[in-house]
Amino acid sequence: MTEFSSEEKTILVQYGIKKYENEATVTEKLKAILSEKDIQRNIDTLIGTQRVRRIGPEILQNNESHTELPDLPDNLKSIIDTL
């Protein structure tokens, strides 16, 4: 696994949520590049900081009305494209 900074992990999770919204799918897709613990921790942090909201038992959504998605760094673009 590639080492990512905590900010990069958060960005990957946010863009994974933007792409899939279903929490189980996001976790499954990101498991190839992040540990399940990192994924869950970042989801919890994003919900706690109101950057992501839960709109059902399994559905997550970026809270774009509250905060904008961070810019996607070049080194993460190919990763998000292949999710």
Salt bridges, closest charged atoms under 4 A:
GLU23 OE1 - ARG54 NH1 2.69
GLU28 OE1 - LYS31 NZ 3.62
GLU36 OE1 - LYS31 NZ 3.92
ASP38 OD2 - LYS9 NZ 3.08
ASP38 OD1 - ARG41 NH1 3.08
GLU64 OE2 - LYS18 NZ 3.65
ASP74 OD1 - LYS77 NZ 3.25
